[in-house]
């Protein structure tokens, strides 16, 4: 039995106590992957941003709000895990200044300074042991494969799963799975549940098995 | 039978195809108010931003994403209505520039120019006929009553319902109802369903009845 960490859902970066930057990630693909992991007889640990989706019974769920919190939880939970499915869509930008009270309208243009949040998977990827695998996800709106491959290397992932913005919040999806050389290992489409199952089978057969078998030939 | 318009939920203002500014409004209070309206034997028309909540069967629901869309829908739907419950939390700020492709990280601080979105209730309040009433909601983190009263007058509302950020996404709430003179007409607390029912009873007894009776003494 393996123990798989899944990051899932969006994160939020607050401007003031009420308003925040985020994205439409629903956690549905994370929930589908957790189910595929559990159905294959493994343990699923989900670090999730705020979502309405129900994760499957039997998954351990750690709830977070911000990208920093997701990073911290993932960093704590990853060491004893065999692999990581990084399907979360962490908010990449954080207001430089947090306003402790709700901003009031002034009638004029305001300038909001944004810094980039820490890269969760790059941090995890840098601490990844030889026995551990990592599959990250990329949502790109242009130049998909090239950008995804660059991300894969920046994050030190084994594979990257590429999709487009049209799948956000939908029940169906279509993805390409790329390895470190940029080869398209698979094109998968269907409900998120079907795609999650096919993807995890592919991982078990190619990334996880050598480790489980103690061969370690990666 | 009266016809009541309810604006509900958050709106989103996109920076690029993936990222947006929003807030944690869940639509729960809007759904509770729609139920109270229906249970009192009236028609409920809900203009709602993206939420996961289920509006009651029998409510007409118009789904929108942005503040502009919510304004347009509310403006179209309000004229034949008897009253408006403005419980939505429209996003007040909109990026000056929309990036048509997903912004890529650059490693440096970015400046995001924000303009204020149109004030939905001020627009509706300005077109409100004598036979129509409007109750707006204010979420304040400081100086609550004074700010709420200022909002009431800016929006030309009859009453304003004041609450704090701690009620966002919760199933319970506590509110104060203020009239145009700043008098606290009621303090209500309980589940959102209970508060919605009490609030709508108060409206029916004080704001709506003179109109329904044809007295028009407001």
Interface residues (C-beta under 8 A of the other chain):
Chain A: X15 X16 X17 X18 X19 X20 X21 X22 X23 X24 X50 X52 X89 X91 X92 X93 X96 X101 X102 X103 X104 X105 X106 X107 X109 X110 X111 X112 X113 X114 X115 X116 X139 X140 X141 X142 X147 X165 X168
Chain B: X15 X16 X17 X18 X19 X20 X21 X22 X23 X24 X50 X52 X89 X91 X92 X93 X96 X101 X102 X103 X104 X105 X106 X107 X109 X110 X111 X112 X113 X114 X115 X116 X139 X140 X141 X142 X147 X165 X168
